[in-house]
Amino acid sequence: MSAATGPAAKTERLLNLVLVLLYTRRPLAKAQIRALVPQYGETASTEAFDRMFERDKDELRALGVPLVTEEIDVLHEDEPGYRIHQRDYALPDIEFEPDELAVLGLASRSWAHASMAGPAAQALRKLRASGVERDDAALIGIEPRLRTTEPAFEAVKDAVLSRTPITFGYRRPERAEAQVRTVQPWSLVQWHGRWYLAGHDLDRDDTRVFRLSRVDGSVRTAGRPGSFEVPADFEARVLVERSAPRGETRQARLLVRPGSAHSLRRRALGATGTDGGWTEVTLDFHDVDGFAAEVAGHGDDVQVLEPAELVERVQSQLRAVLAVHEAGA
């Protein structure tokens, strides 16, 4: 079986290589690296692996990753070893403003949905099984997260990254049957707790917005990667906000833990401090399910005071997350 190709596969391979070289306290030989990085094990020959590994080394160094070559031991002077020193790789202490932390929080949620968690975890398991001495401090900040609930997310995300046209069935609320749509996927946007695809509908020759939860069945490619360009002036969030349906405006009262939930604080209509140090905020919302998903994403940093329907929806989503974790334990 040939190794997977494309931007997503390459990103996974480079991430796995970085993890492996950060995770060890001793230089690793090429044979060890080939055994530990899943994508290298899929290469058909040693020559193919050597070429791929040389390209990956050059690319990581071009990105500023301090990959170094070191002597493995005195008995193997002719065989170099490779590693990444944590002290050289780590960033200095950085301080962020509250609004910057909010943006980083949203970005981390988006990356958590990417397809890297599985291969990365597999690489770490293989490293432990091989008896390589590990450096746990090098992996601080790397953690798995739950994927998005929309089944179409992975395929659509990959198509956006690779600029590949796709086709899928799409169910609109006013229609009983799904319609086939062929789209140039330009961007994925999360808005009010929902994921939306914004792009160019080739059948209608116009820009359109599609809610991922309404995609019916599988998403299939309908062209070659890199076959279109996203317009430089395209603003996906503006298009989504204009196109996504809005329900009746309702108001919620929340308690927010100090120093947390900045994305909610920024949208608050009002905020009042409490005796316990928490902040009571008032926000407008339209879609109770989408807003409940956003609130639940903050875990125990946010408590819902009212309305009662929102309290019930948030509790239901948190119970579902707990059930998933208990089932996987």
N, C-alpha and C positions, 0 to 999 in steps of 0.2 A: 504494500500500500504506500502510495506516495505521500510525502509530508504535506500538510495543509499549507496553502499559500494565501497571500492577501495581506492587507494592512493589519487586520485584527490578529492573524496568526503570527505575524512578525512581532507585533507589540507584545504578545504573550511570551514569545520565545525570549525576547530581550529582557522582559521583566523577570522571567524565570532565571536567566543567566545572572542578572544582578542579585537576585535573592540568594542564589547558590554561592556566589563569590563573597557576598556580605556575611553569610551565615557561618562561614568557616574561619577558624583561627590559624589554619595552616594553608599554604599554597596547594592548589589542586592541579593535578596533571590533566591533560586533555582527555585521556581515556575516562577519568573519573567524571569530568564535566559532561562528556557525551552520555554517560550512564545516568546522570542526575537530572539533566534537562530533558523533559519528555520529547520536545520537537527534534532534538538532535538524534534521539534513538530511532526516529522514523526515517532518517536518511538512509539511502540504499547502499552507500559505500563509504569507506574511510575518506576517499578523495573528496566526495561531496560534502562530508562533514567538515573536513579541513577548510574547504573554500567558504562554507557558511560561517564557520567559527571566526575565520579571519575577517570577513566582512562585518560580523557582529562586533568584534573587538574594535575595529576602526570606527564603527558608528557610535558605540558607547563613548569612546574617547572624544569623538567630535561633539557629543552632547555634554561633555564635561565630566563624565563619570571617571573617577581615578582608578581605572583598571591597571594593575601593575604586574610585571613579570618578575618572579623571584625564584631563587634556587630552592628546589624541594628539600634536598639534603645532600650531604657530601658524596653519597654513593650514587647519586643520579645527576651529576653535573651536566650531562648532555640533554637532560629533559627538563625544560622550564616548567614552573608552576604559576598559577594565576590566582589572584585574589583582589578584593577591594577593601582597603582599610577603612574601618568605620570612622576614624578620626578625620580622615580626609574627605569622606563622603558626606558626613553630617553637616547640617547647616548651623550657623551660629544662632544664638537666641534671637527670636524675632517677636516683636510685639505688634498686635493688630488692634485697630479700632473696632468698636462694636459692629459697624456696618460691614467692615471687611470680614469679620468672623461670620456674619450671616451669609455672605457670598461663599466663603469657604465651606460652610456647612451644607449649602445647597449643592456645591460642586461635589462634595464627598458623597452625597446621596446619589448623584448621577453616576459617579464612577463605581459605586457599589453595585450598580445594576449591570456593569460590563461583564464580559465572559472570562475575566482573568482569575477569578477566585479559585476555580477548579484546578487548572493547571498549576497555579502557584502553590496551592496546598499540596498537590501531588508531588511537586518538586521537593518541598520541605519534608514530606513523609519519607521519600526515597533517600534524602540526605541523612535523616536520623537512622533509617534502617541500615545504611551503609557504614555506620559507626563513625562518621565524620564529626569531630568535635565542633559543637555549635556555639554561637555567640548570640544569646538571646537578646542582649541589649541592642543589637543591630536591627531588630525587627520591631522596635517600639513604634506604634502608630500604624502598623499593617494589621488589619483585622477583617474577617469576612462579614458580610451583611446579607440580609434577605434580598432576594431579587424582587422586581416589580411584579405585580399580579397579572399584568397584561401579557398573554401568551405571545403576542406579536412583537413584543419589545425587542428581543434579541435580534431577530431578522431585520427589523426596520432600522435598528441602531447600526448594524453592520452595513446596511445599504447606504445610510447617510454618510458613514465614514469613508466608504469606498466609492461613493458617487455612482451607484448602480441603480438603474430603473427597476421598479418592482411592480407586481400586479397582485391584487388581493380582492376578496369579496368584502363589501362594506354595507352594513345595515344602518339605514337611517330610521329614526323613530316613527316617521309617518309611512314607512313602507314595510310590508310583510316579508318581502324577499330581499336578499342581499344582491347588490349590483357589483359587477366586476369593474374595478378601477385600475388604471395603469398610470403610475406616478413617477416623476423624478423626485426622490426624497431629498429635500433641502435641509431640513432641520427638525430636531425633536425638542419640544418645549413642555415643561411641566407648569401647569397653570391651575390654581385652585384644587390642587391634589390630583389632577388628572394629567395623563401624558397625551400630547397631541403631535401629529406629524404635519408639518407644513411643507408644501412643495408645489410642483407644477403638474396639474392633471393633463396628461397627454390627450385623452379622449375629448376633453372640453377646452383644451388649449387655454388654460387659465390657472392662476394660483388657487389652491384649495387647502383647507384644513380638515384633518381626519382625526377623530378621537380613537385612540388605540383600542379601547375597550369595545368598540363597535366593529373592529376588523373580524370578519367571519372566516374561519378556516386558516389555512397556511398562507404564508407570504412567499411568493416565488419571484425569482429574478426575471426581468424582461429586457435585458440588454447587457452590455459589457461594462465592467468597472471603469470609472473615469470617463464615461461617455457623455457627461454633461458638466457644465460649470454653474455654480450658484452665483446669481447676480450680486455684485459687490454692495449694492444699496439695499439688499433684501433684509428686512427687519422681522424676524420670525415671531417674536413676542407680540409686536404690534398687530400682525395679521391674526394671530391666535386670539388676542383679546377682543378684536373686532368681530371675529367669526364665531367664537364659542358661545353657545347659548347661556343666558343668564336667567336664573330663576328669580323669585321674589326676594328682595333684600330683607335679610333678617339680622338680628343683633345677638352677639354672644358676649358673656362675661367670663373671663378667665383669670386664674391666678398663675403668675409666672415666677419661677424661682430666680433669685438674684443672679445676674450675669449670664442668663440663658435666653433662648428663644428670641433672638434679636430680630428675626424676620417677622415675627408677630408683633413685637414692640413697635417696629417702624410703621406698621399699618394701623396702629391703635388710634381710635377716635379720642380716647381719654385714658389716663393712667393715674392710679392712686396708690400710694404706699400703704402697707398694712403693718400691724404691730409685730408680726412674725418676720418682717424683712422682705416678704414677697411683694409683688406688684399686681394690683388688680387692673386689668385692661379690658376695654370694650372695643369690639371689632364688628364690622359688617361682614356677612357672608351670604352666598346665594345657593350653593350646592352643598347640602348637609353632608353627603357622603364624601365629597372631595375635601371639604373643610375638616371633617372628622379624621380623614387619613393624614392631613397635614398636622393636626394637633397631636394625634397619636404618635407621629414620628418624633416628637420631642420627649416621649416617654414620661417619666415622673417629674420632669421639669415644668410641666404645665398641668393644671387641674381645671376642669370645666365646672363653672358654677351654674350657668344656664345658657340656653334653654334645656329642658329635660331630654328632648329628642337628641340633642347633640351629646349630652352626657351618655346616653344609652349607646349611641353609635361609636363613640370613642372607646367605651368599655368593651364593646363587642369586638372591635378591631384589636385591642390589646389582649383580650382573651384568645383570639385567633393566633396572634403571634406567640403567646405563651404555649399554646397547644402544639404549634410547629416545633418549638424548641424542645418541649418535653418528648415529642415523638422521635426527635433526632438524638436524644440523649442516650 
